[in-house]
Amino acid sequence: MAAQTVASTTNSTPASGSASAADSVNAVDLGPAAALSCRECGHRVPLGPVFACEECFGPLEIAYDFSGYDTEELRKRIEAGPANIWRYAPLLPVPADVADKPNINPGWTKLVKADNLARELGVDAGKLFVKDDSGNPTHSFKDRVVAQALEAARAFGFTTLSCSSTGNLAGAVGAAAARAGFRSCVFIPHDLEQGKVVMAAVYGGELVGIEGNYDDVNRFCSELIGDPAGEGWGFVNVNLRPYYAEGSKTLAYEICEQLGWRLPDQLVVPIASGSQLTKIDKGLKELIQLGLVEDKPYKIFGAQAEGCSPVSVAYKAGHDVVRPQKPDTIAKSLAIGNPADGPYVLDIARRTGGAVEDVNDDQVVDAIKLLARTEGIFAETAGGVTVGVAKKLIESGLLDPTLTTVVLNTGDGLKTLDAVASDTGLTATIRPNLDSFHEAGLGS
Ligand SMILES: *Cc1c(COP(=O)(O)O)cnc(C)c1O
């Protein structure tokens, strides 16, 4: 893929002459975001709707200027902030008045102390937590990342929000666009779960099914960006990806704040593109750097479904490169066969002393049911993947059951009912009388 400069992305002020889009938006105010920096070679460019380094084609990410923050003042400001991700606005690429703008205000989801699940898994009491992101406005973690991309889209003058999606992102973009008054046109594989399709369509934007898998959808979107038909479009996870990705940091911030400004010892994080995992690591490092948490080691474990496990396979083989796979799993929200952040995930898992593991579809279903019957949390398949992987890692001794561990549930089981519907249903059907009730053996 060629480096994209996406010239003339602003409708009102088309980039003139040799000025790149990045130059024309140099003056945007995105809070502490100072520049875009290449994750491979460190080359810096001004903030703009670009995502690949002009020098080496490496991925760009946000570089911040946090100098001037006093730790205790910052902590107070965060704690006095709203009960959503905007409490962390001083650490995000968003304008200072972001909380006043129309958006769906995701975040500040529950961190559930999961003692019942801990008992089942052999983890010490009080040590196991589930960060339950099914509580977001569109019932997945994707609202966090879309919220950042939306602010970048506003700053750069885009009028249409778009994305390639494995399902949850399409719904999050649809909802955010509806509330903010953007047009949305999103692209998904045509054969997703009905819950995801309806959830993406109900907000009134355009929803296009593509005959192919997610990787085909993503390739198509990259083509559309380079075409006049895609002019003025902000693809949240393509040309706005550096901004989008930062939304995942809020998971790290919330987990630490909810633990009483403490780092967990171990985290189990799902991997689709791997973006979320890498930015959770970035968020934790920032909290240490800012003095908001005490510096100590933490381990990050990545979780995949066996039917789409390119990162896990590479991890176990000791490889640095991730070989693409053709996904075949019920965990469709994680079904990215060619994960963009795969190599960075490998690096983080190895550097922090974590690991990457996978579970098969039966284990995913068992884990969904385990979490539901122990903690009353109904996870989508991605949550089945993380809980299933946590169980497997405890059994293999890689996850220490005596340490503080956070397992992420990133989506809502109502969107993937089919995963558990086949053997989950009525216990009995009876006539409306006591005899019939007793016959069914249901009395106390
Ligand atoms: C998108 C998604 C993820 C993680 O995505 P990354 O591409 O790895 O950032 C995790 N869980 C759910 C439910 C998702 O929809």
The ligand as an ORCA input file, in Angstrom:
! r2SCAN-3c Opt
* xyz 0 1
  C     -12.573     -4.723     17.342
  C     -12.721     -5.559     18.531
  C     -11.622     -5.944     19.332
  C     -10.170     -5.601     19.121
  O      -9.812     -5.028     17.971
  P      -8.322     -4.600     17.578
  O      -8.429     -4.498     16.099
  O      -7.389     -5.674     18.012
  O      -8.062     -3.303     18.224
  C     -11.889     -6.684     20.458
  N     -13.137     -7.056     20.771
  C     -14.203     -6.716     20.050
  C     -15.541     -7.175     20.477
  C     -14.032     -5.949     18.900
  O     -15.126     -5.613     18.193
*
